Amino acid sequence: MNQVSFRHTILFLGILLLTTMFFACTDSPPIVKNVNTDTFQGPQLHVVSFNMLHPGPFGAFSEFDGQADATFNDRLAILRDEILALMPDVVILQEVSDTGPCRYGNVLFSLVDDLNNALAATGISYNSVYSMSNGDPIGITNFEEGNGILSRYEILDAEKTIYQVQSWTIIRESRSALRVTLRGALGNIDIVGTHLSGDVAADNVIELVEVIIPMRGNDNPIIVAGDYNSSPDFEAVQNMLGGGFTDTWDMANPGEDGFTCGRDSLTDPDAVQTKRIDYLFISDDSSVLSSELFLDEAVDIDPCPEESWLFASDHTGIYSIVVPAGYQ
């Protein structure tokens, strides 16, 4: 092979690798695992939204100089322990990864197995849904990531919608919305989890509030949460507010920053967030009782012989207590 052909071959393989890393298998439906058929009785629904910071497809090349991968098991354990401490009804997760059996596997299903094993004696358990957004359809990287939802109540239905407008960097992304319906005694509840790219977030929100949610054709109360990559004054957030939704953080904490992203270290306990881009919205006919930050402080994962601090993610989550419409 001559030098020109070799360079062309390397270029082709590089393009193929980048393409397969992030193009989604759009025909892959959400995977639903119900382990109980419990019904939400109301009135309060405790909901968490959290971006997990996935470990990346190549480990050492992950974010924060490889720390996103190197710390992943410890960060997953922090998330598990916080869920067990709070026992929320619903957990909406972004950057949920499946890295194959040689690394971390499907982290949503590993997380829910650990939770249910820990809760076995209590009679409480979590159902789950995993939905891929960006993935590798031919198995070169064995990596994919997307949205996930945990629920203490039966998941009656789940569907994924790939947004019509997508962001382009080197390649075209495949961002999506995951919608699930939970069983409720006084009416079912729709939950939507999403992770938007900032440059097209406004377009995606218009599709979300004008097409994806209305096409369900029901009057279920709706909770929408995720990483919007948009500050509160950006068009994407304003489109949510203008589309019939309430920002739970802003409603419960008027005038407070509520920053959820921007820290520059996973291991420095003094690293601070500098912007708010993560949200938990409810339909305007529902009400907000409280909203607070979730996993906003570093945890000392190994205090001996010296402190070893770690944040669960580069993001801080939102934990809101709401009363869905019809349950007031």
Helices and strands as residue ranges (DSSP letters): H 3-22, E 31-33, E 45-51, G 59-61, H 67-70, H 72-86, E 90-98, H 107-118, E 127-135, E 144-151, E 155-162, E 176-182, E 189-195, G 198-200, H 201-207, I 208-212, G 214-216, E 222-227, H 235-242, E 245-247, H 248-252, E 278-283, E 287-294, E 299-300, E 309-310, E 317-323
